[in-house]
Amino acid sequence: WGQQSGTVPHMGVNISPAGNGPKNFAMTLPSPGVNTNYVTIPNAAGMTGFSNITIEGWVKIGATTTANTILNKGAASFDYQLGLNSATANPFFRAGATIVTATPITVVPGVWTHLAGTYDGSSARFYKDGVLLYTQAIALTLGASANEMRIGRGNNDPGSGNIEELRLWSVARTQGQIDSNRCKKFPSTFSSSAGLKAVWHLDSALVDSISGFNGTAMGSVSFDTLSFPIPGVCGVV
């Protein structure tokens, strides 16, 4: 900009305060969870047909009076599901009628936690904040129904609180891959994006930036402003 005071010209540049760029958000579901509040995503090619899987994301659950589903494909058929048990808040992975529960892991309501569940064809593994804490050898068959995908609801398992940076992979990610990328937002910065099927940034929209698995809000779904990487849990303050 430029202006003149008397015979003296003045020149300068306006510098916007930090934070005026695009804002980051997290999806919010009311607490306690209710089955009418969730995101529905129509079935699409590419959601099924793989034998290995990783589901990961940041959660800050609102309560443990009900189960907290993070992602479920297949509605009542449970092609695959990652969630938290009611009361105990232990993470579980489900495929069909088979449920694997990571009993040594507890998620505390109101605390941002990164959760990841993987299956490599022979074992289910659970990671909390990038650390492998539970492994169970088990035979699972990931479903291939034409039923919808849901964020924040299984069948009768609602979600509550916040979900952020939700990702679906058709490979079983390693601990190193999960830990080194959990605080990175964009796939272009990941150490590897092989097998990445979907990324929901949940930045005031329900868009998957990888495969177009875009969602529609059902009931009460909102968004809270959130800094990412998340202060206090991603090495930033």
Secondary structure, DSSP 4 states (H G I P E B T S, - for coil): -EEEETTEEEE----PPTT-SPPPEEEEE-SS--TTSEEEE---TTSS--S-EEEEEEEE-S-SSS-EEEEEESGGG-SEEEEE-TTT--EEEEETTEEEE-TT----TTS-EEEEEEE-SSEEEEEETTEEEEEEE--------SPPEEESB-SS-B--EEEEEEEEESS---HHHHHHHTT--SGGGSS--TTEEEEE--SSS--BTTT----EEESS-EEEE--SSPTTTSS--
